[in-house]
Amino acid sequence: AIHLNDSAYKTSSFRDRHANIGKGYIGVEPFKELLTSKEIAGLPLVLETPESTGYTHQDEMRYIRERVVGSSEPLL
């Protein structure tokens, strides 16, 4: 399984704080590469991003499908 989240802190900060996909220090491009990779096809994805008022995990999944992966189809 892959725990999917962006990072609220820079590399080597020794902090594990999650950010929404594309809103942290990892950015969108690495997620595009990862989520369209044949190597992870079929692996379960666990969304570990913050949920806030007005932005739910369903919104996050929609963002990932439409903006990161470029499809309205379910991920992998």
MODELLER restraints for C-alpha pairs under 7 A, 6 or more apart:
rsr = mdl.restraints
at = mdl.atoms
rsr.add(forms.Gaussian(group=physical.xy_distance, feature=features.Distance(at['CA:1:A'], at['CA:43:A']), mean=5.53, stdev=0.5))
rsr.add(forms.Gaussian(group=physical.xy_distance, feature=features.Distance(at['CA:1:A'], at['CA:44:A']), mean=4.76, stdev=0.5))
rsr.add(forms.Gaussian(group=physical.xy_distance, feature=features.Distance(at['CA:1:A'], at['CA:45:A']), mean=5.75, stdev=0.5))
rsr.add(forms.Gaussian(group=physical.xy_distance, feature=features.Distance(at['CA:2:A'], at['CA:44:A']), mean=6.36, stdev=0.5))
rsr.add(forms.Gaussian(group=physical.xy_distance, feature=features.Distance(at['CA:2:A'], at['CA:45:A']), mean=4.91, stdev=0.5))
rsr.add(forms.Gaussian(group=physical.xy_distance, feature=features.Distance(at['CA:2:A'], at['CA:46:A']), mean=6.02, stdev=0.5))
rsr.add(forms.Gaussian(group=physical.xy_distance, feature=features.Distance(at['CA:3:A'], at['CA:45:A']), mean=6.00, stdev=0.5))
rsr.add(forms.Gaussian(group=physical.xy_distance, feature=features.Distance(at['CA:3:A'], at['CA:46:A']), mean=4.69, stdev=0.5))
rsr.add(forms.Gaussian(group=physical.xy_distance, feature=features.Distance(at['CA:3:A'], at['CA:47:A']), mean=6.01, stdev=0.5))
rsr.add(forms.Gaussian(group=physical.xy_distance, feature=features.Distance(at['CA:3:A'], at['CA:48:A']), mean=6.23, stdev=0.5))
rsr.add(forms.Gaussian(group=physical.xy_distance, feature=features.Distance(at['CA:4:A'], at['CA:45:A']), mean=6.51, stdev=0.5))
rsr.add(forms.Gaussian(group=physical.xy_distance, feature=features.Distance(at['CA:4:A'], at['CA:46:A']), mean=5.81, stdev=0.5))
rsr.add(forms.Gaussian(group=physical.xy_distance, feature=features.Distance(at['CA:4:A'], at['CA:47:A']), mean=4.93, stdev=0.5))
rsr.add(forms.Gaussian(group=physical.xy_distance, feature=features.Distance(at['CA:4:A'], at['CA:48:A']), mean=5.65, stdev=0.5))
rsr.add(forms.Gaussian(group=physical.xy_distance, feature=features.Distance(at['CA:5:A'], at['CA:18:A']), mean=5.84, stdev=0.5))
rsr.add(forms.Gaussian(group=physical.xy_distance, feature=features.Distance(at['CA:5:A'], at['CA:19:A']), mean=6.15, stdev=0.5))
rsr.add(forms.Gaussian(group=physical.xy_distance, feature=features.Distance(at['CA:5:A'], at['CA:20:A']), mean=6.23, stdev=0.5))
rsr.add(forms.Gaussian(group=physical.xy_distance, feature=features.Distance(at['CA:5:A'], at['CA:21:A']), mean=5.83, stdev=0.5))
rsr.add(forms.Gaussian(group=physical.xy_distance, feature=features.Distance(at['CA:5:A'], at['CA:47:A']), mean=6.48, stdev=0.5))
rsr.add(forms.Gaussian(group=physical.xy_distance, feature=features.Distance(at['CA:5:A'], at['CA:48:A']), mean=5.29, stdev=0.5))
rsr.add(forms.Gaussian(group=physical.xy_distance, feature=features.Distance(at['CA:5:A'], at['CA:49:A']), mean=5.40, stdev=0.5))
rsr.add(forms.Gaussian(group=physical.xy_distance, feature=features.Distance(at['CA:6:A'], at['CA:18:A']), mean=5.78, stdev=0.5))
rsr.add(forms.Gaussian(group=physical.xy_distance, feature=features.Distance(at['CA:6:A'], at['CA:19:A']), mean=4.75, stdev=0.5))
rsr.add(forms.Gaussian(group=physical.xy_distance, feature=features.Distance(at['CA:6:A'], at['CA:20:A']), mean=5.61, stdev=0.5))
rsr.add(forms.Gaussian(group=physical.xy_distance, feature=features.Distance(at['CA:6:A'], at['CA:21:A']), mean=4.96, stdev=0.5))
rsr.add(forms.Gaussian(group=physical.xy_distance, feature=features.Distance(at['CA:6:A'], at['CA:22:A']), mean=6.60, stdev=0.5))
rsr.add(forms.Gaussian(group=physical.xy_distance, feature=features.Distance(at['CA:6:A'], at['CA:23:A']), mean=6.92, stdev=0.5))
rsr.add(forms.Gaussian(group=physical.xy_distance, feature=features.Distance(at['CA:6:A'], at['CA:24:A']), mean=5.25, stdev=0.5))
rsr.add(forms.Gaussian(group=physical.xy_distance, feature=features.Distance(at['CA:6:A'], at['CA:25:A']), mean=6.82, stdev=0.5))
rsr.add(forms.Gaussian(group=physical.xy_distance, feature=features.Distance(at['CA:6:A'], at['CA:26:A']), mean=5.72, stdev=0.5))
rsr.add(forms.Gaussian(group=physical.xy_distance, feature=features.Distance(at['CA:7:A'], at['CA:17:A']), mean=6.07, stdev=0.5))
rsr.add(forms.Gaussian(group=physical.xy_distance, feature=features.Distance(at['CA:7:A'], at['CA:18:A']), mean=4.95, stdev=0.5))
rsr.add(forms.Gaussian(group=physical.xy_distance, feature=features.Distance(at['CA:7:A'], at['CA:19:A']), mean=5.09, stdev=0.5))
rsr.add(forms.Gaussian(group=physical.xy_distance, feature=features.Distance(at['CA:7:A'], at['CA:24:A']), mean=5.01, stdev=0.5))
rsr.add(forms.Gaussian(group=physical.xy_distance, feature=features.Distance(at['CA:7:A'], at['CA:25:A']), mean=5.54, stdev=0.5))
rsr.add(forms.Gaussian(group=physical.xy_distance, feature=features.Distance(at['CA:7:A'], at['CA:26:A']), mean=6.17, stdev=0.5))
rsr.add(forms.Gaussian(group=physical.xy_distance, feature=features.Distance(at['CA:8:A'], at['CA:17:A']), mean=5.40, stdev=0.5))
rsr.add(forms.Gaussian(group=physical.xy_distance, feature=features.Distance(at['CA:8:A'], at['CA:18:A']), mean=5.50, stdev=0.5))
rsr.add(forms.Gaussian(group=physical.xy_distance, feature=features.Distance(at['CA:8:A'], at['CA:19:A']), mean=5.02, stdev=0.5))
rsr.add(forms.Gaussian(group=physical.xy_distance, feature=features.Distance(at['CA:8:A'], at['CA:24:A']), mean=5.09, stdev=0.5))
rsr.add(forms.Gaussian(group=physical.xy_distance, feature=features.Distance(at['CA:8:A'], at['CA:25:A']), mean=6.33, stdev=0.5))
rsr.add(forms.Gaussian(group=physical.xy_distance, feature=features.Distance(at['CA:9:A'], at['CA:15:A']), mean=6.78, stdev=0.5))
rsr.add(forms.Gaussian(group=physical.xy_distance, feature=features.Distance(at['CA:9:A'], at['CA:17:A']), mean=6.86, stdev=0.5))
rsr.add(forms.Gaussian(group=physical.xy_distance, feature=features.Distance(at['CA:9:A'], at['CA:25:A']), mean=6.39, stdev=0.5))
rsr.add(forms.Gaussian(group=physical.xy_distance, feature=features.Distance(at['CA:10:A'], at['CA:25:A']), mean=5.91, stdev=0.5))
rsr.add(forms.Gaussian(group=physical.xy_distance, feature=features.Distance(at['CA:18:A'], at['CA:48:A']), mean=6.93, stdev=0.5))
rsr.add(forms.Gaussian(group=physical.xy_distance, feature=features.Distance(at['CA:18:A'], at['CA:49:A']), mean=5.71, stdev=0.5))
rsr.add(forms.Gaussian(group=physical.xy_distance, feature=features.Distance(at['CA:18:A'], at['CA:50:A']), mean=6.76, stdev=0.5))
rsr.add(forms.Gaussian(group=physical.xy_distance, feature=features.Distance(at['CA:19:A'], at['CA:49:A']), mean=5.61, stdev=0.5))
rsr.add(forms.Gaussian(group=physical.xy_distance, feature=features.Distance(at['CA:19:A'], at['CA:50:A']), mean=6.28, stdev=0.5))
rsr.add(forms.Gaussian(group=physical.xy_distance, feature=features.Distance(at['CA:20:A'], at['CA:49:A']), mean=5.10, stdev=0.5))
rsr.add(forms.Gaussian(group=physical.xy_distance, feature=features.Distance(at['CA:20:A'], at['CA:50:A']), mean=6.29, stdev=0.5))
rsr.add(forms.Gaussian(group=physical.xy_distance, feature=features.Distance(at['CA:21:A'], at['CA:28:A']), mean=6.80, stdev=0.5))
rsr.add(forms.Gaussian(group=physical.xy_distance, feature=features.Distance(at['CA:22:A'], at['CA:28:A']), mean=4.49, stdev=0.5))
rsr.add(forms.Gaussian(group=physical.xy_distance, feature=features.Distance(at['CA:28:A'], at['CA:68:A']), mean=6.52, stdev=0.5))
rsr.add(forms.Gaussian(group=physical.xy_distance, feature=features.Distance(at['CA:31:A'], at['CA:68:A']), mean=6.87, stdev=0.5))
rsr.add(forms.Gaussian(group=physical.xy_distance, feature=features.Distance(at['CA:32:A'], at['CA:68:A']), mean=5.37, stdev=0.5))
rsr.add(forms.Gaussian(group=physical.xy_distance, feature=features.Distance(at['CA:32:A'], at['CA:69:A']), mean=5.73, stdev=0.5))
rsr.add(forms.Gaussian(group=physical.xy_distance, feature=features.Distance(at['CA:35:A'], at['CA:69:A']), mean=6.65, stdev=0.5))
rsr.add(forms.Gaussian(group=physical.xy_distance, feature=features.Distance(at['CA:36:A'], at['CA:69:A']), mean=6.67, stdev=0.5))
rsr.add(forms.Gaussian(group=physical.xy_distance, feature=features.Distance(at['CA:41:A'], at['CA:76:A']), mean=5.49, stdev=0.5))
rsr.add(forms.Gaussian(group=physical.xy_distance, feature=features.Distance(at['CA:42:A'], at['CA:76:A']), mean=6.04, stdev=0.5))
rsr.add(forms.Gaussian(group=physical.xy_distance, feature=features.Distance(at['CA:51:A'], at['CA:57:A']), mean=6.09, stdev=0.5))
rsr.add(forms.Gaussian(group=physical.xy_distance, feature=features.Distance(at['CA:65:A'], at['CA:71:A']), mean=5.41, stdev=0.5))
rsr.add(forms.Gaussian(group=physical.xy_distance, feature=features.Distance(at['CA:65:A'], at['CA:72:A']), mean=5.61, stdev=0.5))
rsr.add(forms.Gaussian(group=physical.xy_distance, feature=features.Distance(at['CA:65:A'], at['CA:73:A']), mean=6.96, stdev=0.5))
rsr.add(forms.Gaussian(group=physical.xy_distance, feature=features.Distance(at['CA:65:A'], at['CA:75:A']), mean=6.62, stdev=0.5))
rsr.add(forms.Gaussian(group=physical.xy_distance, feature=features.Distance(at['CA:66:A'], at['CA:72:A']), mean=5.56, stdev=0.5))
